Amino acid sequence: MLVIVPYLVQHPGTSVASASEIFDVPRDQLRRDLDLLFMSGLPPYGPGDLIDVDVDEDGGVWISMADHFARPLRLTRPEALAVYLRATELLATPGIPDAPALASALAKLRDALGPDTLGDAAGIEGAVTGMAPPHLDELRAAAAEHRRIRIEYTAASTGARSLREIEPEAVFSSAGHWYVVAWDVAADDERMFRADRVAAVEPTAGRFEPRGLEGAGRQLYTPGDRDLAVRLLLRPAARWVAEYYITVDVVTRDDGTVEATLPARQTDWVAKLLLRLGPDAEVIEPSELRAEISRIATAALGRYDG
């Protein structure tokens, strides 16, 4: 309705049938939703504050008392950044069909928002478009057919490879990668796997009834009681970290730097992130992580000796 109402305000007299076709909404549902507008408006929600909707004998829709819907939508910087990042990651996700319309819309969004709104986000790019994960189709088919499968999987944090018997329920893309949400038979619990870390897929004779595990739209990481609080100092070029990842206690300093706490169940990926950011980011605490990053950097530089 946040899309339909502005359209009807700007195109008075549009028929219910036309709006139903334009927005692919069943006529009965659209009519019910329009009836709800009578109870919508601005505080203090008196008779003169609620939206007025009139559907004439020919089915034309006339909306008044909704001037706030006639104004162009203004995004806050976090909202604009979220739209920009999600569109960028979707466009760059391997396995997604070519989408010239999305690329064109993203370019228009970038130009319309301008560098002042996007800031450092204008330089953020999604994953480099390339080949989809080799077993993506097999994983999708197993999820669609509710077939139990056996996978060979490499853990990101340790690099250890293991055999898992899983019941995949959802396969979705996010942040430039494909993920599989499944029930891990041995662990008797829900697990999420990165599709590109699946080295092999072996079918089994087993089938399963879906448990209703959440797929697309779920958070890739949920903070918990066992998380380690990593306090970061982010210079302007790395400020996007506080907006892209789940962070708490974010403080913006007068000099443009940002302090933020990044909850992390395992710190290996945080160390890799900080190495990528280089001088644009710094670990305030814990000191153990600072020492670990220094050790990894020293070991990497040692490979270039001679």
Secondary structure, 3 states (H helix, E strand, C coil): CCCHHHHHHHCCCCEHHHHHHHHCCCHHHHHHHHHHHHHCECCCCCCCCECEEEECCCCEEEEECCHHHCCCCCCCHHHHHHHHHHHHHHHHCCCCCCCHHHHHHHHHHHHHHHHHHHHHHHHCCCCCCCCCCCCHHHHHHHHHHCEEEEEEEECCCCCCEEEEEEEEEEEEEECCEEEEEEEECCCCEEEEEEHHHEEEEEEEEEECCCCCCCCCCCCCCCCCCCCEEEEEEECHHHCCHHHHCCCEEEEECCCCCEEEEEEECCCHHHHHHHHHHHHHEEEEECHHHHHHHHHHHHHHHHCCCC
